[in-house]
Amino acid sequence: MAKMTNKEKFRETYAQAFREVQHYYIHLRDVNPQKLIDDVMKVALDNIGLVQINTPAFELTTKRLGIRHTYRSIAKYLNEKSA
């Protein structure tokens, strides 16, 4: 089995976190959650500075990955080779 890249780990962790805290996003209740996850990750994995990270899903994601909840730390994690 191939090792996951940091971007793949981040995407998978975010998707799981979003589903767990989806109830916080009442204003998005009519939006397809998978489409929203795909759209957010498409932008975030390319340029994290273009998305709002002060959300429950991003906070849970960074906590689970053990990285600081800052744009710089997330960008560094996404651009590193996985260990």
C-alpha positions in Angstrom: 0.0 0.0 0.0 1.4 3.4 -1.0 2.1 5.9 1.7 -0.3 8.9 1.8 1.1 12.4 1.1 0.5 15.1 3.6 -2.0 16.7 1.2 -3.9 13.4 1.1 -3.8 13.0 4.9 -5.1 16.6 5.3 -7.9 16.1 2.8 -9.0 12.8 4.5 -8.8 14.3 8.0 -10.7 17.4 6.9 -13.5 15.4 5.3 -13.9 13.3 8.4 -13.8 16.4 10.7 -16.3 18.3 8.5 -18.8 15.4 8.7 -18.4 15.3 12.5 -19.0 19.1 13.0 -21.4 19.6 10.1 -24.2 20.6 12.6 -22.2 23.9 13.2 -22.8 24.9 9.6 -26.6 25.4 9.7 -26.3 28.0 6.9 -25.0 25.2 4.6 -27.6 22.6 5.4 -28.9 22.6 1.8 -25.4 22.1 0.3 -24.1 18.7 -0.6 -21.4 18.0 2.0 -19.1 16.1 -0.3 -19.3 18.8 -2.9 -18.5 21.4 -0.3 -15.5 19.3 1.0 -14.2 18.9 -2.5 -14.5 22.6 -3.3 -12.8 23.7 -0.1 -10.0 21.2 -0.5 -9.4 22.0 -4.1 -8.6 25.6 -3.1 -7.0 24.8 0.3 -4.5 22.3 -1.0 -3.4 24.6 -3.7 -3.2 27.8 -1.6 -4.3 27.6 2.0 -4.3 31.4 2.3 -7.4 31.6 0.2 -9.7 29.8 2.6 -11.0 30.7 6.1 -9.4 28.4 8.6 -11.1 29.6 11.7 -13.9 27.1 11.4 -14.7 24.0 13.5 -13.7 21.6 10.7 -10.2 23.2 10.2 -9.6 23.5 13.9 -10.4 19.8 14.4 -8.3 18.9 11.4 -5.2 20.7 12.6 -5.7 19.3 16.1 -5.8 15.7 14.8 -2.8 16.2 12.6 -0.8 17.7 15.5 0.0 21.0 13.7 -0.5 24.6 14.8 -3.7 26.2 13.7 -2.0 29.0 11.6 -1.8 29.5 7.8 2.0 29.2 7.9 1.9 25.9 9.8 -0.7 24.4 7.6 1.1 25.6 4.4 4.3 24.1 5.7 2.6 20.8 6.5 1.0 20.6 3.1 4.2 21.3 1.3 6.4 18.8 3.3 7.1 15.3 2.1 5.3 12.9 4.4 7.5 11.1 6.9 
